[in-house]
């Protein structure tokens, strides 16, 4: 139980770091006028987001050492929960009631999932053949979802989520195998799978940067949902990481997944617009023809000079 609590705590901190990185990436994408990755390489803010992603990934790796995929991956939804207030603050607005409701539903759903999935620390990992099969299948899916010329958006976010979820599954394989004292820490299997982890992690980062060109809310939500789906499928089908409580545990997990999904949907809806009094320039620009300020009228007025006009 202590190992599960440690995995949850590490996942919480990791989610906050991922959220900060996502907000930074979205702001960079919003200002991107072209140039692609080469232009980003010269931006200090992008490297700061890369550092945040790397720190979050490191915490995630340690969490996977102490918790199963079915525990750690659903906690990735907390990235969206943390990104909502961060993104609102960066945009100069308040968090709306729908966003608060989405946060509450997401947290309730995650709590139910944790109760159903809180199993022991992982012992079984992917074989080399299994890792290569998972990597090949995922690479093919990513290629279909993000073919050249595809418009940035939800397809890229889905591909990014799949890449990150598979990277987590492979990371757990590397972590458990590398710390297994029965064999060498740097066996050919560990090295090869570590290379695959690096490739999928880098691909997921670049795909998310592309997806955020369409905004933060919907792409981050799709990424947040597709990530644990990919990892949980691997954990449940290939690693034997089942749910606790039998049929009751399955029902609890399904109810939790439904609550968390609905919460994520609410979090993707646009937040409230800033108040007009906080943005006087926007208020002036919003004036229509019927509400526009009247032009000054020049009328003859009493004056010693007969040709002089008085401004009303």
C-alpha distance (Angstrom), angle and dihedral (degrees) to the residues before:
residue distance angle dihedral
X1 . . .
X2 3.81 . .
X3 3.80 89.9 .
X4 3.82 90.8 52.7
X5 3.82 91.8 50.3
X6 3.80 90.5 49.8
X7 3.81 90.5 49.7
X8 3.82 90.3 50.6
X9 3.83 92.8 48.9
X10 3.79 92.8 49.1
X11 3.80 90.2 47.2
X12 3.82 91.0 53.3
X13 3.80 93.0 54.6
X14 3.80 90.2 43.3
X15 3.81 91.0 53.0
X16 3.81 92.2 53.2
X17 3.81 90.8 50.7
X18 3.81 91.1 48.3
X19 3.82 89.7 49.8
X20 3.80 92.8 52.5
X21 3.81 89.6 49.0
X22 3.82 91.8 49.1
X23 3.81 92.5 51.9
X24 3.81 90.2 49.2
X25 3.82 91.5 48.5
X26 3.81 92.2 49.0
X27 3.81 92.4 51.7
X28 3.79 89.9 49.7
X29 3.80 91.1 48.6
X30 3.81 90.8 50.2
X31 3.81 90.4 55.5
X32 3.81 94.2 42.9
X33 3.79 109.1 114.6
X34 3.79 94.3 177.6
X35 3.76 135.9 -63.7
X36 3.80 97.6 107.4
X37 3.77 122.6 -149.3
X38 3.80 95.8 -15.5
X39 3.79 90.6 61.0
X40 3.81 91.1 48.8
X41 3.80 91.5 53.4
X42 3.79 88.5 67.2
X43 3.82 94.8 50.2
X44 3.79 117.0 95.7
X45 3.81 91.2 -157.6
X46 3.80 90.4 59.2
X47 3.79 91.6 53.0
X48 3.80 88.5 49.4
X49 3.81 88.7 55.5
X50 3.81 89.3 47.9
X51 3.82 89.3 53.1
X52 3.81 90.3 50.5
X53 3.80 90.7 49.3
X54 3.79 90.7 48.8
X55 3.81 92.3 50.2
X56 3.80 90.7 48.2
X57 3.80 90.8 48.2
X58 3.81 91.4 51.0
X59 3.80 91.0 52.7
X60 3.79 88.5 46.5
X61 3.80 91.0 53.1
X62 3.80 91.5 53.2
X63 3.81 90.5 46.9
X64 3.80 89.8 54.2
X65 3.79 88.8 55.7
X66 3.82 90.5 61.7
X67 3.81 102.5 30.1
X68 3.78 137.1 44.2
X69 3.80 124.5 -109.4
X70 3.80 90.4 -108.2
X71 3.83 89.1 59.0
X72 3.79 103.1 38.1
X73 3.80 102.1 39.4
X74 3.85 99.0 55.9
X75 3.80 87.8 54.5
X76 3.78 86.2 67.3
X77 3.83 85.9 81.6
X78 3.80 85.9 74.9
X79 3.79 86.2 73.1
X80 3.79 88.5 71.8
X81 3.81 91.6 44.8
X82 3.81 90.8 53.9
X83 3.80 93.8 41.4
X84 3.83 92.9 57.9
X85 3.84 97.4 69.1
X86 3.81 91.4 35.3
X87 3.80 92.3 52.3
X88 3.82 91.8 44.2
X89 3.79 91.4 52.5
X90 3.80 91.6 47.8
X91 3.83 89.6 50.4
X92 3.81 92.5 48.3
X93 3.82 97.2 -116.5
X94 3.79 139.7 108.5
X95 3.79 127.2 -105.0
X96 3.81 108.8 -100.5
X97 3.83 128.8 -133.7
X98 3.82 92.6 -105.3
X99 3.80 89.7 55.0
X100 3.81 91.4 50.6
X101 3.82 89.7 50.0
X102 3.79 89.7 49.1
X103 3.79 90.3 51.3
X104 3.81 92.0 50.5
X105 3.83 93.4 48.0
X106 3.80 91.9 46.8
X107 3.80 92.1 51.2
X108 3.82 92.2 46.7
X109 3.80 91.4 49.8
X110 3.79 92.0 48.6
X111 3.81 90.8 50.1
X112 3.82 89.8 55.0
X113 3.80 91.5 47.7
X114 3.80 91.6 50.4
X115 3.80 92.2 52.4
X116 3.81 90.6 51.4
X117 3.81 97.3 41.2
X118 3.81 102.9 36.9
X119 3.78 96.8 121.0
X120 3.80 129.6 151.4
X121 3.78 126.3 -71.1
X122 3.83 112.5 -70.8
X123 3.78 119.6 -89.2
X124 3.80 103.8 161.4
X125 3.81 117.9 69.8
X126 3.78 137.0 178.3
X127 3.77 118.4 -78.5
X128 3.78 118.4 -126.7
X129 3.82 90.4 -103.0
X130 3.81 90.7 48.8
X131 3.80 92.1 48.1
X132 3.80 92.0 50.9
X133 3.82 91.6 46.9
X134 3.83 91.8 50.4
X135 3.81 91.3 46.3
X136 3.80 93.3 49.5
X137 3.81 94.1 47.3
X138 3.79 92.1 47.5
X139 3.81 93.0 47.3
X140 3.81 89.4 53.6
X141 3.82 91.6 50.1
X142 3.79 91.5 48.4
X143 3.79 90.2 50.6
X144 3.81 91.2 53.0
X145 3.81 93.5 46.6
X146 3.80 96.5 46.7
X147 3.77 105.9 31.3
X148 3.82 115.7 163.8
X149 3.77 112.2 -78.0
X150 3.81 94.5 23.4
X151 3.79 113.1 142.9
X152 3.82 111.8 -107.7
X153 3.78 111.6 -104.9
X154 3.78 143.4 80.2
X155 3.81 95.8 -10.4
X156 3.79 90.1 59.8
X157 3.81 90.0 45.5
X158 3.81 90.7 52.5
X159 3.79 90.8 48.6
X160 3.81 90.0 48.9
X161 3.80 91.0 51.0
X162 3.80 92.2 50.2
X163 3.81 90.9 48.1
X164 3.81 92.4 50.0
X165 3.80 93.5 44.8
X166 3.79 93.0 51.0
X167 3.81 90.2 44.8
X168 3.82 87.7 56.2
X169 3.81 92.4 50.2
X170 3.80 91.1 48.9
X171 3.81 90.6 44.3
X172 3.78 90.2 57.1
X173 3.80 88.7 51.6
X174 3.82 90.8 52.2
X175 3.82 94.1 44.7
X176 3.79 96.2 49.1
X177 3.82 93.8 41.5
X178 3.82 93.6 46.5
X179 3.80 92.7 51.3
X180 3.81 94.4 44.8
X181 3.81 105.0 111.2
X182 3.80 92.7 -158.3
X183 3.80 92.0 78.7
X184 3.82 142.2 22.2
X185 3.79 115.6 -63.2
X186 3.82 93.2 -135.5
X187 3.77 102.4 42.3
X188 3.84 118.8 158.8
X189 3.81 88.5 -103.3
X190 3.81 92.6 55.4
X191 3.81 92.8 47.3
X192 3.82 94.5 47.6
X193 3.81 94.1 46.5
X194 3.82 90.0 46.3
X195 3.81 88.9 56.2
X196 3.81 89.4 51.4
X197 3.82 89.7 50.0
X198 3.81 91.2 53.0
X199 3.82 91.6 48.0
X200 3.81 94.6 49.8
X201 3.80 93.1 43.0
X202 3.82 92.1 51.9
X203 3.79 91.4 44.3
X204 3.80 91.4 50.3
X205 3.81 91.0 51.2
X206 3.82 93.8 51.1
X207 3.80 92.6 43.9
X208 3.80 91.6 52.0
X209 3.80 90.7 49.7
X210 3.79 88.5 54.9
X211 3.81 92.6 45.8
X212 3.82 92.8 52.8
X213 3.79 90.6 64.4
X214 3.81 84.7 84.3
X215 3.82 92.8 53.4
X216 3.79 135.2 -81.8
X217 3.83 107.7 -93.3
X218 3.81 107.6 62.7
X219 3.85 97.8 31.7
X220 3.81 92.3 48.3
X221 3.81 90.6 47.6
X222 3.81 92.9 51.0
X223 3.80 90.7 45.5
X224 3.81 90.4 48.3
X225 3.81 92.1 52.6
X226 3.80 99.5 40.4
X227 3.82 92.7 49.7
X228 3.84 97.6 63.8
X229 3.81 91.2 36.5
X230 3.80 91.0 60.1
X231 3.81 94.0 43.4
X232 3.81 94.8 43.7
X233 3.81 92.2 50.8
X234 3.79 88.6 55.0
X235 3.81 92.5 44.9
X236 3.80 95.1 48.1
X237 3.82 98.7 40.7
X238 3.80 105.0 32.3
X239 3.81 105.9 23.0
X240 3.79 101.8 38.6
X241 3.80 93.8 -124.7
X242 3.80 98.3 156.0
X243 3.79 133.2 177.8
X244 3.80 125.5 -96.5
X245 3.79 124.9 -116.6
X246 3.80 100.3 35.6
X247 3.81 115.1 -119.4
X248 3.82 91.8 -5.3
X249 3.80 90.0 54.1
X250 3.79 91.3 50.8
X251 3.82 91.1 50.7
X252 3.81 91.0 47.9
X253 3.81 91.0 49.6
X254 3.81 91.7 49.1
X255 3.81 91.3 48.9
X256 3.80 90.3 48.5
X257 3.80 91.8 48.6
X258 3.82 90.4 50.4
X259 3.81 92.2 50.0
X260 3.80 92.9 46.6
X261 3.81 91.8 47.3
X262 3.79 92.6 51.2
X263 3.79 89.5 47.7
X264 3.79 90.6 52.5
X265 3.82 90.3 49.8
X266 3.81 89.9 54.3
X267 3.79 90.4 48.3
X268 3.80 91.3 55.4
X269 3.80 93.3 59.2
X270 3.81 116.1 101.8
X271 3.77 114.2 -91.4
X272 3.81 125.0 -126.8
X273 3.76 117.1 -68.8
X274 3.80 116.8 -113.3
X275 3.79 114.8 -92.3
X276 3.79 116.3 -94.6
X277 3.77 92.9 -125.2
X278 3.79 89.0 60.7
X279 3.81 90.7 53.2
X280 3.83 108.7 40.1
X281 3.80 92.4 169.0
X282 3.81 90.8 57.9
X283 3.81 89.4 48.6
X284 3.79 91.3 54.8
X285 3.80 92.3 47.2
X286 3.81 89.8 50.4
X287 3.80 93.3 61.5
X288 3.79 111.5 116.0
X289 3.78 128.6 -151.9
X290 3.78 91.6 -91.0
X291 3.81 93.2 50.7
X292 3.76 100.2 35.9
X293 3.78 117.6 122.2
X294 3.85 111.2 -95.0
X295 3.74 119.0 -107.3
X296 3.82 115.2 -112.3
X297 3.78 112.3 -93.9
X298 3.77 122.0 -140.0
X299 3.81 115.0 -145.4
X300 3.76 132.8 167.6
X301 3.76 111.3 -93.3
X302 3.77 137.8 -177.2
X303 3.71 108.6 -79.2
X304 3.77 137.6 144.6
X305 3.76 85.8 -120.7
X306 3.85 109.2 70.2
X307 3.81 92.1 -155.5
X308 3.81 95.0 52.7
X309 3.83 119.4 107.8
X310 3.81 126.1 -153.9
X311 3.86 120.2 -134.5
X312 3.82 114.7 -134.6
